[in-house]
Amino acid sequence: MSKIGIYFGTDTGRTRRIAKLIAQKLGDSAVPPLNINRATVEQFLAHDVLILGTPTYGDGELPGLSVGLAQESWEEFLPCLAGQDMSGKKVALFGLGDQEKYSNEFVDALIFIHDAVVARGARIIGYWPVDGYSFKASQALLDGRFVGLALDPINQAALTDARVDAWLQQLKSEGM
């Protein structure tokens, strides 16, 4: 069985830090995290389990060139998955956002990755409860839960480590 693949998009480095934290906690069962702008589709699809992380930009957008990033990110990578079969793959998502400053689009970008991989046959694991957050709206909600782990490194940084631990335990119970 292949090791868990961890891919992330970032501009400030916050999402990379969370990806590294997740990899550290998973130990030898995961490969080192890789920025999605350095990944090939072949590398990405080589994993049976994927952990994918993203921040949300602007009005709830994926990171990419259209939001002013200097390098490509999820916005440019996801279209490369067109026509790919992700059946049998388990995908867990984590997203970073600011629930106070961007209360109407908290971790919205997660839904774009969610929908892209589900459309290609992947199974999402790691849906996360909304308890403990204070936001007005999020596109990343499905059946009253976030489609992945929601983190607010600006307003709730002290909760990050415990949330990551609880989420990883949940992923293990869901067959990661």
VENKAHU-V508382 format. One record per residue. N is the residue number from 1. RES is the residue in one small letter. SS is DSSP state (H for helix, E for strand, L for the rest). PSI is psi as a letter, one per 30 degrees, with the letter a starting at -180 (NA if undefined). OMEGA is omega in whole degrees, 0 to 359 (999 if undefined). Layout:
BEGIN
((N,RES,SS,PSI,OMEGA) (N,RES,SS,PSI,OMEGA))
END
This chain:
BEGIN
((1,m,L,k,181) (2,s,L,l,177) (3,k,L,l,179) (4,i,E,k,176) (5,g,E,k,179) (6,i,E,j,181) (7,y,E,k,184) (8,f,E,l,169) (9,g,L,k,181) (10,t,L,l,171) (11,d,L,e,182) (12,t,L,f,182) (13,g,L,f,181) (14,r,H,e,181) (15,t,H,e,176) (16,r,H,e,179) (17,r,H,e,178) (18,i,H,e,177) (19,a,H,e,178) (20,k,H,e,177) (21,l,H,e,179) (22,i,H,e,180) (23,a,H,e,179) (24,q,H,e,181) (25,k,H,f,179) (26,l,H,f,178) (27,g,H,b,186) (28,d,H,f,182) (29,s,H,f,180) (30,a,E,l,173) (31,v,L,l,177) (32,p,L,k,180) (33,p,L,k,182) (34,l,E,k,175) (35,n,E,k,184) (36,i,H,f,178) (37,n,H,f,177) (38,r,H,f,185) (39,a,L,k,170) (40,t,L,l,177) (41,v,H,e,181) (42,e,H,e,177) (43,q,H,e,183) (44,f,H,e,184) (45,l,H,f,181) (46,a,L,f,183) (47,h,L,k,174) (48,d,L,f,177) (49,v,E,k,180) (50,l,E,k,170) (51,i,E,k,187) (52,l,E,k,183) (53,g,E,k,179) (54,t,E,k,166) (55,p,E,l,174) (56,t,L,k,181) (57,y,E,l,172) (58,g,L,b,182) (59,d,L,h,177) (60,g,L,h,186) (61,e,E,l,172) (62,l,L,l,172) (63,p,L,k,179) (64,g,L,a,184) (65,l,H,e,184) (66,s,H,f,178) (67,v,H,g,174) (68,g,L,g,177) (69,l,L,l,180) (70,a,L,f,182) (71,q,L,l,177) (72,e,L,l,180) (73,s,L,b,183) (74,w,H,e,182) (75,e,H,e,181) (76,e,H,f,183) (77,f,H,e,186) (78,l,H,e,177) (79,p,H,f,178) (80,c,H,f,179) (81,l,H,f,180) (82,a,L,k,179) (83,g,L,f,180) (84,q,L,k,179) (85,d,L,j,179) (86,m,L,g,178) (87,s,L,k,179) (88,g,L,f,179) (89,k,L,k,175) (90,k,E,k,183) (91,v,E,k,174) (92,a,E,k,184) (93,l,E,k,169) (94,f,E,k,183) (95,g,E,k,178) (96,l,E,k,178) (97,g,L,l,178) (98,d,L,j,186) (99,q,L,f,178) (100,e,L,e,182) (101,k,L,e,181) (102,y,L,h,186) (103,s,L,f,181) (104,n,L,f,179) (105,e,L,h,184) (106,f,L,k,181) (107,v,L,h,180) (108,d,L,e,186) (109,a,H,f,179) (110,l,H,e,185) (111,i,H,e,181) (112,f,H,e,177) (113,i,H,e,177) (114,h,H,e,184) (115,d,H,e,181) (116,a,H,e,183) (117,v,H,e,177) (118,v,H,e,179) (119,a,L,f,180) (120,r,L,g,173) (121,g,L,f,181) (122,a,L,l,176) (123,r,E,k,180) (124,i,E,k,172) (125,i,E,l,175) (126,g,L,g,172) (127,y,L,k,191) (128,w,E,k,181) (129,p,E,l,180) (130,v,L,f,180) (131,d,L,k,177) (132,g,L,g,179) (133,y,L,l,178) (134,s,L,j,182) (135,f,L,l,181) (136,k,L,e,184) (137,a,L,l,175) (138,s,L,k,174) (139,q,L,f,185) (140,a,L,g,177) (141,l,E,k,176) (142,l,E,k,183) (143,d,L,h,176) (144,g,L,g,178) (145,r,E,l,172) (146,f,E,k,179) (147,v,L,f,177) (148,g,L,a,180) (149,l,E,k,177) (150,a,E,k,180) (151,l,E,k,176) (152,d,L,j,183) (153,p,L,f,180) (154,i,L,e,187) (155,n,L,f,182) (156,q,L,h,181) (157,a,H,e,182) (158,a,H,f,180) (159,l,H,f,187) (160,t,H,e,185) (161,d,H,e,180) (162,a,H,e,178) (163,r,H,e,178) (164,v,H,e,179) (165,d,H,e,181) (166,a,H,e,180) (167,w,H,e,179) (168,l,H,e,175) (169,q,H,e,178) (170,q,H,e,180) (171,l,H,e,179) (172,k,H,e,180) (173,s,H,f,179) (174,e,L,g,174) (175,g,L,g,178) (176,m,L,NA,999))
END
